[in-house]
Amino acid sequence: MFNRIATPPIVVEGRGIAVAKPNYAYEKRQRDLEKRSKQEEKRLRKLERKQGEDDQAPAESENSREPGMDVPGADT
């Protein structure tokens, strides 16, 4: 999932070659950033969907009137 950057091994004097430790804090930060961006995208999709429903709601209420209600002279 995450690409690790190849780092040269760290040579410790008198002890041989030590392997570089993975940077768990960096990986966690990257996961958190990805998670936040996905949550933001989801929030925007929901907001767009809600605005779409709000735009359609007035049109449906206009069509739901009883026939003859707006006809001039229908009061008599």
C-alpha positions in Angstrom: 0.0 0.0 0.0 2.7 2.5 0.9 5.9 2.8 -1.0 8.9 2.6 1.3 11.9 4.6 0.2 15.0 2.5 0.0 17.6 3.8 2.4 21.1 2.7 2.7 21.9 0.6 5.7 23.4 2.4 8.7 26.9 1.2 9.6 27.5 1.3 13.3 31.2 1.2 14.2 32.3 -2.1 15.6 28.9 -3.7 15.4 28.5 -4.4 11.7 25.5 -3.4 9.6 22.3 -2.2 11.3 19.1 -2.2 9.4 17.2 1.1 9.1 14.0 1.1 11.1 10.7 1.9 9.4 9.3 5.2 10.1 5.9 4.2 11.6 4.9 7.8 12.5 5.3 8.8 8.8 3.2 5.8 7.6 0.5 6.6 10.2 0.4 10.2 9.1 0.0 9.2 5.5 -2.8 6.8 6.4 -4.5 9.5 8.4 -4.2 12.0 5.5 -5.7 9.5 3.1 -8.5 8.8 5.5 -9.3 12.5 5.9 -9.3 13.1 2.2 -11.7 10.1 1.7 -14.0 11.4 4.4 -14.0 14.9 2.9 -14.9 13.4 -0.6 -17.7 11.5 1.0 -19.0 14.6 2.8 -19.0 16.5 -0.5 -20.8 13.7 -2.3 -23.5 13.7 0.4 -23.8 17.5 0.2 -24.2 17.4 -3.6 -26.8 14.7 -3.3 -28.7 16.7 -0.7 -28.6 19.9 -2.7 -29.9 17.9 -5.7 -32.9 16.7 -3.7 -33.6 20.2 -2.4 -33.6 21.5 -6.0 -36.1 18.8 -7.1 -38.4 19.2 -4.0 -40.1 22.6 -5.1 -40.8 21.3 -8.6 -42.6 18.2 -7.2 -44.7 20.3 -4.8 -45.8 22.5 -7.7 -47.0 19.5 -9.7 -48.8 18.1 -6.7 -51.5 20.8 -6.6 -55.1 19.9 -7.4 -56.2 20.6 -10.9 -58.2 23.7 -11.4 -56.8 25.5 -8.4 -54.8 28.2 -10.4 -57.4 28.6 -13.1 -58.9 32.2 -13.1 -62.6 32.2 -12.5 -62.6 28.8 -10.8 -63.6 30.5 -7.5 -67.3 30.7 -8.6 
